[in-house]
Amino acid sequence: MTSLFILLQAVANISMGYLGAAIGAGLATIGAGLGIGKIGQGAMEGMARQPEAGGDIRSTMIIAAALVEGVAFFAVVVCLLVVLK
């Protein structure tokens, strides 16, 4: 694994910080997508079990998804700041 990073650094002429920032931004995006998907899945199951609570569940789902997206956006901005520094 280490030899792969050394080879990548030699061939592409990029530093490990840039590579780490790119991988971090990708992982943050993937994690946010999975988290929002799980939130949506739970909300749909909850609404299927109790249709009368659909409005409350929907608003809670939107708030939770916005918080997850905010954390992911923060992580991507931090990774971009590493690249731009």
PDB file of N, CA, C and O in Angstrom:
ATOM      1  N   MET A   1       0.825  -1.186   0.000  1.00  0.00           N
ATOM      2  CA  MET A   1       0.000   0.000   0.000  1.00  0.00           C
ATOM      3  C   MET A   1       0.872   1.253   0.000  1.00  0.00           C
ATOM      4  O   MET A   1       0.591   2.201  -0.733  1.00  0.00           O
ATOM      5  N   THR A   2       1.911   1.265   0.805  1.00  0.00           N
ATOM      6  CA  THR A   2       2.793   2.423   0.856  1.00  0.00           C
ATOM      7  C   THR A   2       3.496   2.625  -0.471  1.00  0.00           C
ATOM      8  O   THR A   2       3.684   3.759  -0.911  1.00  0.00           O
ATOM      9  N   SER A   3       3.885   1.532  -1.111  1.00  0.00           N
ATOM     10  CA  SER A   3       4.555   1.663  -2.404  1.00  0.00           C
ATOM     11  C   SER A   3       3.620   2.263  -3.450  1.00  0.00           C
ATOM     12  O   SER A   3       4.072   2.955  -4.361  1.00  0.00           O
ATOM     13  N   LEU A   4       2.331   2.003  -3.326  1.00  0.00           N
ATOM     14  CA  LEU A   4       1.365   2.591  -4.252  1.00  0.00           C
ATOM     15  C   LEU A   4       1.325   4.109  -4.085  1.00  0.00           C
ATOM     16  O   LEU A   4       1.279   4.839  -5.075  1.00  0.00           O
ATOM     17  N   PHE A   5       1.344   4.587  -2.841  1.00  0.00           N
ATOM     18  CA  PHE A   5       1.347   6.031  -2.612  1.00  0.00           C
ATOM     19  C   PHE A   5       2.638   6.667  -3.107  1.00  0.00           C
ATOM     20  O   PHE A   5       2.614   7.765  -3.664  1.00  0.00           O
ATOM     21  N   ILE A   6       3.756   5.992  -2.908  1.00  0.00           N
ATOM     22  CA  ILE A   6       5.030   6.524  -3.376  1.00  0.00           C
ATOM     23  C   ILE A   6       5.042   6.590  -4.899  1.00  0.00           C
ATOM     24  O   ILE A   6       5.500   7.574  -5.480  1.00  0.00           O
ATOM     25  N   LEU A   7       4.539   5.545  -5.539  1.00  0.00           N
ATOM     26  CA  LEU A   7       4.463   5.523  -6.992  1.00  0.00           C
ATOM     27  C   LEU A   7       3.527   6.605  -7.504  1.00  0.00           C
ATOM     28  O   LEU A   7       3.831   7.275  -8.491  1.00  0.00           O
ATOM     29  N   LEU A   8       2.389   6.782  -6.840  1.00  0.00           N
ATOM     30  CA  LEU A   8       1.445   7.817  -7.247  1.00  0.00           C
ATOM     31  C   LEU A   8       2.043   9.204  -7.082  1.00  0.00           C
ATOM     32  O   LEU A   8       1.832  10.081  -7.920  1.00  0.00           O
ATOM     33  N   GLN A   9       2.777   9.399  -6.019  1.00  0.00           N
ATOM     34  CA  GLN A   9       3.410  10.685  -5.790  1.00  0.00           C
ATOM     35  C   GLN A   9       4.479  10.962  -6.839  1.00  0.00           C
ATOM     36  O   GLN A   9       4.619  12.093  -7.304  1.00  0.00           O
ATOM     37  N   ALA A  10       5.224   9.944  -7.206  1.00  0.00           N
ATOM     38  CA  ALA A  10       6.287  10.128  -8.186  1.00  0.00           C
ATOM     39  C   ALA A  10       5.720  10.372  -9.578  1.00  0.00           C
ATOM     40  O   ALA A  10       6.235  11.205 -10.324  1.00  0.00           O
ATOM     41  N   VAL A  11       4.663   9.652  -9.928  1.00  0.00           N
ATOM     42  CA  VAL A  11       4.108   9.761 -11.281  1.00  0.00           C
ATOM     43  C   VAL A  11       3.300  11.040 -11.443  1.00  0.00           C
ATOM     44  O   VAL A  11       3.490  11.768 -12.417  1.00  0.00           O
ATOM     45  N   ALA A  12       2.421  11.319 -10.523  1.00  0.00           N
ATOM     46  CA  ALA A  12       1.511  12.450 -10.680  1.00  0.00           C
ATOM     47  C   ALA A  12       2.080  13.743 -10.116  1.00  0.00           C
ATOM     48  O   ALA A  12       1.506  14.810 -10.332  1.00  0.00           O
ATOM     49  N   ASN A  13       3.196  13.670  -9.398  1.00  0.00           N
ATOM     50  CA  ASN A  13       3.842  14.835  -8.825  1.00  0.00           C
ATOM     51  C   ASN A  13       2.897  15.617  -7.906  1.00  0.00           C
ATOM     52  O   ASN A  13       2.827  16.845  -7.966  1.00  0.00           O
ATOM     53  N   ILE A  14       2.176  14.886  -7.060  1.00  0.00           N
ATOM     54  CA  ILE A  14       1.308  15.519  -6.067  1.00  0.00           C
ATOM     55  C   ILE A  14       1.774  15.092  -4.687  1.00  0.00           C
ATOM     56  O   ILE A  14       2.364  14.023  -4.530  1.00  0.00           O
ATOM     57  N   SER A  15       1.517  15.905  -3.707  1.00  0.00           N
ATOM     58  CA  SER A  15       1.942  15.563  -2.361  1.00  0.00           C
ATOM     59  C   SER A  15       0.893  14.701  -1.681  1.00  0.00           C
ATOM     60  O   SER A  15      -0.236  14.571  -2.153  1.00  0.00           O
ATOM     61  N   MET A  16       1.291  14.120  -0.572  1.00  0.00           N
ATOM     62  CA  MET A  16       0.372  13.256   0.175  1.00  0.00           C
ATOM     63  C   MET A  16      -0.778  14.053   0.777  1.00  0.00           C
ATOM     64  O   MET A  16      -1.868  13.514   0.969  1.00  0.00           O
ATOM     65  N   GLY A  17      -0.552  15.330   1.076  1.00  0.00           N
ATOM     66  CA  GLY A  17      -1.630  16.167   1.607  1.00  0.00           C
ATOM     67  C   GLY A  17      -2.760  16.339   0.609  1.00  0.00           C
ATOM     68  O   GLY A  17      -3.935  16.282   0.971  1.00  0.00           O
ATOM     69  N   TYR A  18      -2.398  16.549  -0.645  1.00  0.00           N
ATOM     70  CA  TYR A  18      -3.425  16.680  -1.679  1.00  0.00           C
ATOM     71  C   TYR A  18      -4.192  15.376  -1.861  1.00  0.00           C
ATOM     72  O   TYR A  18      -5.413  15.374  -2.016  1.00  0.00           O
ATOM     73  N   LEU A  19      -3.466  14.282  -1.841  1.00  0.00           N
ATOM     74  CA  LEU A  19      -4.111  12.977  -1.998  1.00  0.00           C
ATOM     75  C   LEU A  19      -5.030  12.698  -0.821  1.00  0.00           C
ATOM     76  O   LEU A  19      -6.147  12.214  -1.005  1.00  0.00           O
ATOM     77  N   GLY A  20      -4.570  12.998   0.381  1.00  0.00           N
ATOM     78  CA  GLY A  20      -5.406  12.790   1.560  1.00  0.00           C
ATOM     79  C   GLY A  20      -6.637  13.673   1.555  1.00  0.00           C
ATOM     80  O   GLY A  20      -7.715  13.238   1.960  1.00  0.00           O
ATOM     81  N   ALA A  21      -6.488  14.912   1.099  1.00  0.00           N
ATOM     82  CA  ALA A  21      -7.628  15.823   1.029  1.00  0.00           C
ATOM     83  C   ALA A  21      -8.656  15.334   0.015  1.00  0.00           C
ATOM     84  O   ALA A  21      -9.860  15.408   0.257  1.00  0.00           O
ATOM     85  N   ALA A  22      -8.181  14.840  -1.107  1.00  0.00           N
ATOM     86  CA  ALA A  22      -9.104  14.328  -2.122  1.00  0.00           C
ATOM     87  C   ALA A  22      -9.845  13.089  -1.626  1.00  0.00           C
ATOM     88  O   ALA A  22     -11.051  12.955  -1.831  1.00  0.00           O
ATOM     89  N   ILE A  23      -9.119  12.193  -0.978  1.00  0.00           N
ATOM     90  CA  ILE A  23      -9.763  10.998  -0.438  1.00  0.00           C
ATOM     91  C   ILE A  23     -10.734  11.376   0.685  1.00  0.00           C
ATOM     92  O   ILE A  23     -11.822  10.810   0.781  1.00  0.00           O
ATOM     93  N   GLY A  24     -10.344  12.325   1.527  1.00  0.00           N
ATOM     94  CA  GLY A  24     -11.218  12.769   2.608  1.00  0.00           C
ATOM     95  C   GLY A  24     -12.503  13.394   2.099  1.00  0.00           C
ATOM     96  O   GLY A  24     -13.579  13.133   2.638  1.00  0.00           O
ATOM     97  N   ALA A  25     -12.400  14.216   1.065  1.00  0.00           N
ATOM     98  CA  ALA A  25     -13.599  14.844   0.492  1.00  0.00           C
ATOM     99  C   ALA A  25     -14.522  13.787  -0.104  1.00  0.00           C
ATOM    100  O   ALA A  25     -15.743  13.864   0.038  1.00  0.00           O
ATOM    101  N   GLY A  26     -13.931  12.805  -0.769  1.00  0.00           N
ATOM    102  CA  GLY A  26     -14.743  11.725  -1.333  1.00  0.00           C
ATOM    103  C   GLY A  26     -15.432  10.898  -0.265  1.00  0.00           C
ATOM    104  O   GLY A  26     -16.608  10.561  -0.399  1.00  0.00           O
ATOM    105  N   LEU A  27     -14.709  10.572   0.791  1.00  0.00           N
ATOM    106  CA  LEU A  27     -15.301   9.790   1.878  1.00  0.00           C
ATOM    107  C   LEU A  27     -16.396  10.578   2.597  1.00  0.00           C
ATOM    108  O   LEU A  27     -17.411  10.003   2.991  1.00  0.00           O
ATOM    109  N   ALA A  28     -16.203  11.870   2.770  1.00  0.00           N
ATOM    110  CA  ALA A  28     -17.234  12.691   3.407  1.00  0.00           C
ATOM    111  C   ALA A  28     -18.509  12.718   2.570  1.00  0.00           C
ATOM    112  O   ALA A  28     -19.615  12.657   3.108  1.00  0.00           O
ATOM    113  N   THR A  29     -18.348  12.808   1.268  1.00  0.00           N
ATOM    114  CA  THR A  29     -19.500  12.831   0.378  1.00  0.00           C
ATOM    115  C   THR A  29     -20.228  11.493   0.382  1.00  0.00           C
ATOM    116  O   THR A  29     -21.456  11.448   0.449  1.00  0.00           O
ATOM    117  N   ILE A  30     -19.468  10.408   0.312  1.00  0.00           N
ATOM    118  CA  ILE A  30     -20.073   9.077   0.339  1.00  0.00           C
ATOM    119  C   ILE A  30     -20.772   8.833   1.673  1.00  0.00           C
ATOM    120  O   ILE A  30     -21.882   8.303   1.705  1.00  0.00           O
ATOM    121  N   GLY A  31     -20.125   9.219   2.774  1.00  0.00           N
ATOM    122  CA  GLY A  31     -20.726   9.035   4.090  1.00  0.00           C
ATOM    123  C   GLY A  31     -22.015   9.824   4.250  1.00  0.00           C
ATOM    124  O   GLY A  31     -22.983   9.331   4.829  1.00  0.00           O
ATOM    125  N   ALA A  32     -22.030  11.044   3.739  1.00  0.00           N
ATOM    126  CA  ALA A  32     -23.252  11.853   3.818  1.00  0.00           C
ATOM    127  C   ALA A  32     -24.376  11.230   2.994  1.00  0.00           C
ATOM    128  O   ALA A  32     -25.530  11.211   3.423  1.00  0.00           O
ATOM    129  N   GLY A  33     -24.040  10.730   1.833  1.00  0.00           N
ATOM    130  CA  GLY A  33     -25.056  10.077   1.006  1.00  0.00           C
ATOM    131  C   GLY A  33     -25.645   8.854   1.681  1.00  0.00           C
ATOM    132  O   GLY A  33     -26.856   8.637   1.650  1.00  0.00           O
ATOM    133  N   LEU A  34     -24.781   8.058   2.291  1.00  0.00           N
ATOM    134  CA  LEU A  34     -25.272   6.878   3.008  1.00  0.00           C
ATOM    135  C   LEU A  34     -26.102   7.275   4.225  1.00  0.00           C
ATOM    136  O   LEU A  34     -27.127   6.655   4.509  1.00  0.00           O
ATOM    137  N   GLY A  35     -25.665   8.305   4.941  1.00  0.00           N
ATOM    138  CA  GLY A  35     -26.406   8.748   6.119  1.00  0.00           C
ATOM    139  C   GLY A  35     -27.780   9.290   5.772  1.00  0.00           C
ATOM    140  O   GLY A  35     -28.761   8.973   6.444  1.00  0.00           O
ATOM    141  N   ILE A  36     -27.858  10.099   4.737  1.00  0.00           N
ATOM    142  CA  ILE A  36     -29.151  10.644   4.319  1.00  0.00           C
ATOM    143  C   ILE A  36     -30.046   9.528   3.796  1.00  0.00           C
ATOM    144  O   ILE A  36     -31.261   9.565   3.990  1.00  0.00           O
ATOM    145  N   GLY A  37     -29.463   8.547   3.143  1.00  0.00           N
ATOM    146  CA  GLY A  37     -30.244   7.394   2.690  1.00  0.00           C
ATOM    147  C   GLY A  37     -30.849   6.622   3.850  1.00  0.00           C
ATOM    148  O   GLY A  37     -32.006   6.206   3.790  1.00  0.00           O
ATOM    149  N   LYS A  38     -30.062   6.429   4.913  1.00  0.00           N
ATOM    150  CA  LYS A  38     -30.578   5.736   6.100  1.00  0.00           C
ATOM    151  C   LYS A  38     -31.669   6.554   6.794  1.00  0.00           C
ATOM    152  O   LYS A  38     -32.640   5.995   7.302  1.00  0.00           O
ATOM    153  N   ILE A  39     -31.506   7.866   6.811  1.00  0.00           N
ATOM    154  CA  ILE A  39     -32.537   8.726   7.397  1.00  0.00           C
ATOM    155  C   ILE A  39     -33.838   8.597   6.598  1.00  0.00           C
ATOM    156  O   ILE A  39     -34.918   8.466   7.175  1.00  0.00           O
ATOM    157  N   GLY A  40     -33.727   8.635   5.287  1.00  0.00           N
ATOM    158  CA  GLY A  40     -34.910   8.487   4.432  1.00  0.00           C
ATOM    159  C   GLY A  40     -35.567   7.130   4.588  1.00  0.00           C
ATOM    160  O   GLY A  40     -36.793   7.023   4.604  1.00  0.00           O
ATOM    161  N   GLN A  41     -34.747   6.089   4.703  1.00  0.00           N
ATOM    162  CA  GLN A  41     -35.287   4.746   4.885  1.00  0.00           C
ATOM    163  C   GLN A  41     -36.073   4.656   6.187  1.00  0.00           C
ATOM    164  O   GLN A  41     -37.180   4.117   6.216  1.00  0.00           O
ATOM    165  N   GLY A  42     -35.495   5.188   7.267  1.00  0.00           N
ATOM    166  CA  GLY A  42     -36.192   5.152   8.548  1.00  0.00           C
ATOM    167  C   GLY A  42     -37.480   5.961   8.532  1.00  0.00           C
ATOM    168  O   GLY A  42     -38.485   5.561   9.121  1.00  0.00           O
ATOM    169  N   ALA A  43     -37.441   7.100   7.855  1.00  0.00           N
ATOM    170  CA  ALA A  43     -38.642   7.929   7.774  1.00  0.00           C
ATOM    171  C   ALA A  43     -39.747   7.236   6.977  1.00  0.00           C
ATOM    172  O   ALA A  43     -40.914   7.277   7.365  1.00  0.00           O
ATOM    173  N   MET A  44     -39.382   6.610   5.879  1.00  0.00           N
ATOM    174  CA  MET A  44     -40.393   5.913   5.081  1.00  0.00           C
ATOM    175  C   MET A  44     -41.003   4.733   5.847  1.00  0.00           C
ATOM    176  O   MET A  44     -42.208   4.496   5.775  1.00  0.00           O
ATOM    177  N   GLU A  45     -40.166   4.002   6.576  1.00  0.00           N
ATOM    178  CA  GLU A  45     -40.686   2.894   7.379  1.00  0.00           C
ATOM    179  C   GLU A  45     -41.594   3.410   8.491  1.00  0.00           C
ATOM    180  O   GLU A  45     -42.628   2.812   8.790  1.00  0.00           O
ATOM    181  N   GLY A  46     -41.198   4.524   9.098  1.00  0.00           N
ATOM    182  CA  GLY A  46     -42.026   5.100  10.151  1.00  0.00           C
ATOM    183  C   GLY A  46     -43.366   5.590   9.629  1.00  0.00           C
ATOM    184  O   GLY A  46     -44.394   5.407  10.280  1.00  0.00           O
ATOM    185  N   MET A  47     -43.359   6.213   8.456  1.00  0.00           N
ATOM    186  CA  MET A  47     -44.616   6.688   7.874  1.00  0.00           C
ATOM    187  C   MET A  47     -45.495   5.536   7.415  1.00  0.00           C
ATOM    188  O   MET A  47     -46.721   5.641   7.434  1.00  0.00           O
ATOM    189  N   ALA A  48     -44.872   4.434   7.002  1.00  0.00           N
ATOM    190  CA  ALA A  48     -45.666   3.274   6.590  1.00  0.00           C
ATOM    191  C   ALA A  48     -46.348   2.632   7.796  1.00  0.00           C
ATOM    192  O   ALA A  48     -47.460   2.116   7.684  1.00  0.00           O
ATOM    193  N   ARG A  49     -45.685   2.666   8.938  1.00  0.00           N
ATOM    194  CA  ARG A  49     -46.266   2.067  10.144  1.00  0.00           C
ATOM    195  C   ARG A  49     -47.308   2.973  10.786  1.00  0.00           C
ATOM    196  O   ARG A  49     -48.315   2.494  11.307  1.00  0.00           O
ATOM    197  N   GLN A  50     -47.068   4.284  10.748  1.00  0.00           N
ATOM    198  CA  GLN A  50     -48.000   5.243  11.346  1.00  0.00           C
ATOM    199  C   GLN A  50     -48.234   6.399  10.374  1.00  0.00           C
ATOM    200  O   GLN A  50     -47.583   7.439  10.472  1.00  0.00           O
ATOM    201  N   PRO A  51     -49.156   6.216   9.444  1.00  0.00           N
ATOM    202  CA  PRO A  51     -49.388   7.266   8.438  1.00  0.00           C
ATOM    203  C   PRO A  51     -49.840   8.596   9.040  1.00  0.00           C
ATOM    204  O   PRO A  51     -49.593   9.651   8.457  1.00  0.00           O
ATOM    205  N   GLU A  52     -50.495   8.557  10.191  1.00  0.00           N
ATOM    206  CA  GLU A  52     -50.974   9.807  10.788  1.00  0.00           C
ATOM    207  C   GLU A  52     -49.833  10.663  11.332  1.00  0.00           C
ATOM    208  O   GLU A  52     -50.018  11.859  11.555  1.00  0.00           O
ATOM    209  N   ALA A  53     -48.665  10.075  11.547  1.00  0.00           N
ATOM    210  CA  ALA A  53     -47.508  10.827  12.038  1.00  0.00           C
ATOM    211  C   ALA A  53     -46.576  11.247  10.893  1.00  0.00           C
ATOM    212  O   ALA A  53     -45.429  11.625  11.130  1.00  0.00           O
ATOM    213  N   GLY A  54     -47.065  11.178   9.677  1.00  0.00           N
ATOM    214  CA  GLY A  54     -46.231  11.469   8.507  1.00  0.00           C
ATOM    215  C   GLY A  54     -45.650  12.873   8.489  1.00  0.00           C
ATOM    216  O   GLY A  54     -44.487  13.059   8.130  1.00  0.00           O
ATOM    217  N   GLY A  55     -46.446  13.859   8.872  1.00  0.00           N
ATOM    218  CA  GLY A  55     -45.962  15.241   8.850  1.00  0.00           C
ATOM    219  C   GLY A  55     -44.830  15.482   9.830  1.00  0.00           C
ATOM    220  O   GLY A  55     -43.836  16.131   9.503  1.00  0.00           O
ATOM    221  N   ASP A  56     -44.990  14.953  11.042  1.00  0.00           N
ATOM    222  CA  ASP A  56     -43.931  15.115  12.049  1.00  0.00           C
ATOM    223  C   ASP A  56     -42.669  14.374  11.644  1.00  0.00           C
ATOM    224  O   ASP A  56     -41.560  14.887  11.799  1.00  0.00           O
ATOM    225  N   ILE A  57     -42.840  13.175  11.127  1.00  0.00           N
ATOM    226  CA  ILE A  57     -41.682  12.376  10.713  1.00  0.00           C
ATOM    227  C   ILE A  57     -40.959  13.061   9.561  1.00  0.00           C
ATOM    228  O   ILE A  57     -39.729  13.097   9.527  1.00  0.00           O
ATOM    229  N   ARG A  58     -41.721  13.602   8.621  1.00  0.00           N
ATOM    230  CA  ARG A  58     -41.123  14.263   7.457  1.00  0.00           C
ATOM    231  C   ARG A  58     -40.305  15.485   7.872  1.00  0.00           C
ATOM    232  O   ARG A  58     -39.191  15.683   7.389  1.00  0.00           O
ATOM    233  N   SER A  59     -40.858  16.300   8.764  1.00  0.00           N
ATOM    234  CA  SER A  59     -40.114  17.498   9.176  1.00  0.00           C
ATOM    235  C   SER A  59     -38.865  17.127   9.972  1.00  0.00           C
ATOM    236  O   SER A  59     -37.827  17.774   9.834  1.00  0.00           O
ATOM    237  N   THR A  60     -38.959  16.097  10.797  1.00  0.00           N
ATOM    238  CA  THR A  60     -37.779  15.635  11.530  1.00  0.00           C
ATOM    239  C   THR A  60     -36.728  15.073  10.580  1.00  0.00           C
ATOM    240  O   THR A  60     -35.530  15.279  10.774  1.00  0.00           O
ATOM    241  N   MET A  61     -37.186  14.360   9.550  1.00  0.00           N
ATOM    242  CA  MET A  61     -36.268  13.804   8.563  1.00  0.00           C
ATOM    243  C   MET A  61     -35.536  14.916   7.818  1.00  0.00           C
ATOM    244  O   MET A  61     -34.335  14.804   7.575  1.00  0.00           O
ATOM    245  N   ILE A  62     -36.231  15.971   7.457  1.00  0.00           N
ATOM    246  CA  ILE A  62     -35.606  17.067   6.721  1.00  0.00           C
ATOM    247  C   ILE A  62     -34.571  17.773   7.580  1.00  0.00           C
ATOM    248  O   ILE A  62     -33.504  18.139   7.087  1.00  0.00           O
ATOM    249  N   ILE A  63     -34.872  17.970   8.858  1.00  0.00           N
ATOM    250  CA  ILE A  63     -33.915  18.612   9.762  1.00  0.00           C
ATOM    251  C   ILE A  63     -32.670  17.746   9.934  1.00  0.00           C
ATOM    252  O   ILE A  63     -31.547  18.247   9.884  1.00  0.00           O
ATOM    253  N   ALA A  64     -32.873  16.451  10.136  1.00  0.00           N
ATOM    254  CA  ALA A  64     -31.732  15.545  10.312  1.00  0.00           C
ATOM    255  C   ALA A  64     -30.884  15.471   9.040  1.00  0.00           C
ATOM    256  O   ALA A  64     -29.655  15.468   9.116  1.00  0.00           O
ATOM    257  N   ALA A  65     -31.524  15.412   7.888  1.00  0.00           N
ATOM    258  CA  ALA A  65     -30.780  15.366   6.629  1.00  0.00           C
ATOM    259  C   ALA A  65     -29.999  16.657   6.409  1.00  0.00           C
ATOM    260  O   ALA A  65     -28.884  16.620   5.887  1.00  0.00           O
ATOM    261  N   ALA A  66     -30.562  17.792   6.797  1.00  0.00           N
ATOM    262  CA  ALA A  66     -29.856  19.063   6.654  1.00  0.00           C
ATOM    263  C   ALA A  66     -28.628  19.103   7.567  1.00  0.00           C
ATOM    264  O   ALA A  66     -27.584  19.626   7.179  1.00  0.00           O
ATOM    265  N   LEU A  67     -28.750  18.557   8.766  1.00  0.00           N
ATOM    266  CA  LEU A  67     -27.600  18.521   9.674  1.00  0.00           C
ATOM    267  C   LEU A  67     -26.498  17.622   9.129  1.00  0.00           C
ATOM    268  O   LEU A  67     -25.321  17.979   9.192  1.00  0.00           O
ATOM    269  N   VAL A  68     -26.862  16.470   8.598  1.00  0.00           N
ATOM    270  CA  VAL A  68     -25.862  15.565   8.015  1.00  0.00           C
ATOM    271  C   VAL A  68     -25.190  16.229   6.818  1.00  0.00           C
ATOM    272  O   VAL A  68     -23.974  16.141   6.653  1.00  0.00           O
ATOM    273  N   GLU A  69     -25.981  16.884   5.993  1.00  0.00           N
ATOM    274  CA  GLU A  69     -25.415  17.553   4.822  1.00  0.00           C
ATOM    275  C   GLU A  69     -24.495  18.701   5.230  1.00  0.00           C
ATOM    276  O   GLU A  69     -23.482  18.952   4.577  1.00  0.00           O
ATOM    277  N   GLY A  70     -24.845  19.393   6.304  1.00  0.00           N
ATOM    278  CA  GLY A  70     -23.996  20.474   6.797  1.00  0.00           C
ATOM    279  C   GLY A  70     -22.647  19.971   7.273  1.00  0.00           C
ATOM    280  O   GLY A  70     -21.618  20.590   7.002  1.00  0.00           O
ATOM    281  N   VAL A  71     -22.646  18.852   7.982  1.00  0.00           N
ATOM    282  CA  VAL A  71     -21.383  18.270   8.444  1.00  0.00           C
ATOM    283  C   VAL A  71     -20.542  17.805   7.258  1.00  0.00           C
ATOM    284  O   VAL A  71     -19.326  17.999   7.246  1.00  0.00           O
ATOM    285  N   ALA A  72     -21.170  17.200   6.276  1.00  0.00           N
ATOM    286  CA  ALA A  72     -20.440  16.759   5.086  1.00  0.00           C
ATOM    287  C   ALA A  72     -19.874  17.955   4.320  1.00  0.00           C
ATOM    288  O   ALA A  72     -18.747  17.901   3.829  1.00  0.00           O
ATOM    289  N   PHE A  73     -20.644  19.017   4.220  1.00  0.00           N
ATOM    290  CA  PHE A  73     -20.167  20.217   3.536  1.00  0.00           C
ATOM    291  C   PHE A  73     -18.968  20.807   4.270  1.00  0.00           C
ATOM    292  O   PHE A  73     -18.000  21.241   3.645  1.00  0.00           O
ATOM    293  N   PHE A  74     -19.037  20.820   5.597  1.00  0.00           N
ATOM    294  CA  PHE A  74     -17.922  21.308   6.406  1.00  0.00           C
ATOM    295  C   PHE A  74     -16.668  20.469   6.157  1.00  0.00           C
ATOM    296  O   PHE A  74     -15.574  21.018   6.024  1.00  0.00           O
ATOM    297  N   ALA A  75     -16.819  19.139   6.091  1.00  0.00           N
ATOM    298  CA  ALA A  75     -15.675  18.258   5.850  1.00  0.00           C
ATOM    299  C   ALA A  75     -15.070  18.502   4.467  1.00  0.00           C
ATOM    300  O   ALA A  75     -13.848  18.507   4.320  1.00  0.00           O
ATOM    301  N   VAL A  76     -15.902  18.700   3.471  1.00  0.00           N
ATOM    302  CA  VAL A  76     -15.394  18.951   2.115  1.00  0.00           C
ATOM    303  C   VAL A  76     -14.684  20.306   2.062  1.00  0.00           C
ATOM    304  O   VAL A  76     -13.662  20.432   1.388  1.00  0.00           O
ATOM    305  N   VAL A  77     -15.197  21.308   2.750  1.00  0.00           N
ATOM    306  CA  VAL A  77     -14.541  22.610   2.774  1.00  0.00           C
ATOM    307  C   VAL A  77     -13.187  22.516   3.458  1.00  0.00           C
ATOM    308  O   VAL A  77     -12.222  23.126   2.997  1.00  0.00           O
ATOM    309  N   VAL A  78     -13.096  21.765   4.547  1.00  0.00           N
ATOM    310  CA  VAL A  78     -11.812  21.581   5.219  1.00  0.00           C
ATOM    311  C   VAL A  78     -10.815  20.901   4.286  1.00  0.00           C
ATOM    312  O   VAL A  78      -9.652  21.299   4.219  1.00  0.00           O
ATOM    313  N   CYS A  79     -11.270  19.878   3.568  1.00  0.00           N
ATOM    314  CA  CYS A  79     -10.386  19.200   2.619  1.00  0.00           C
ATOM    315  C   CYS A  79      -9.950  20.143   1.500  1.00  0.00           C
ATOM    316  O   CYS A  79      -8.796  20.094   1.072  1.00  0.00           O
ATOM    317  N   LEU A  80     -10.839  20.990   1.026  1.00  0.00           N
ATOM    318  CA  LEU A  80     -10.460  21.944  -0.017  1.00  0.00           C
ATOM    319  C   LEU A  80      -9.495  22.994   0.512  1.00  0.00           C
ATOM    320  O   LEU A  80      -8.616  23.450  -0.219  1.00  0.00           O
ATOM    321  N   LEU A  81      -9.647  23.381   1.765  1.00  0.00           N
ATOM    322  CA  LEU A  81      -8.703  24.342   2.350  1.00  0.00           C
ATOM    323  C   LEU A  81      -7.306  23.745   2.451  1.00  0.00           C
ATOM    324  O   LEU A  81      -6.313  24.458   2.308  1.00  0.00           O
ATOM    325  N   VAL A  82      -7.226  22.445   2.696  1.00  0.00           N
ATOM    326  CA  VAL A  82      -5.918  21.784   2.723  1.00  0.00           C
ATOM    327  C   VAL A  82      -5.284  21.848   1.336  1.00  0.00           C
ATOM    328  O   VAL A  82      -4.085  22.096   1.204  1.00  0.00           O
ATOM    329  N   VAL A  83      -6.088  21.626   0.319  1.00  0.00           N
ATOM    330  CA  VAL A  83      -5.549  21.642  -1.045  1.00  0.00           C
ATOM    331  C   VAL A  83      -5.132  23.048  -1.451  1.00  0.00           C
ATOM    332  O   VAL A  83      -4.104  23.217  -2.106  1.00  0.00           O
ATOM    333  N   LEU A  84      -5.897  24.048  -1.082  1.00  0.00           N
ATOM    334  CA  LEU A  84      -5.625  25.417  -1.509  1.00  0.00           C
ATOM    335  C   LEU A  84      -4.534  26.099  -0.689  1.00  0.00           C
ATOM    336  O   LEU A  84      -4.038  27.153  -1.086  1.00  0.00           O
ATOM    337  N   LYS A  85      -4.158  25.525   0.433  1.00  0.00           N
ATOM    338  CA  LYS A  85      -3.159  26.148   1.291  1.00  0.00           C
ATOM    339  C   LYS A  85      -1.772  26.022   0.740  1.00  0.00           C
ATOM    340  O   LYS A  85      -0.819  26.501   1.354  1.00  0.00           O
TER     341      LYS A  85
END
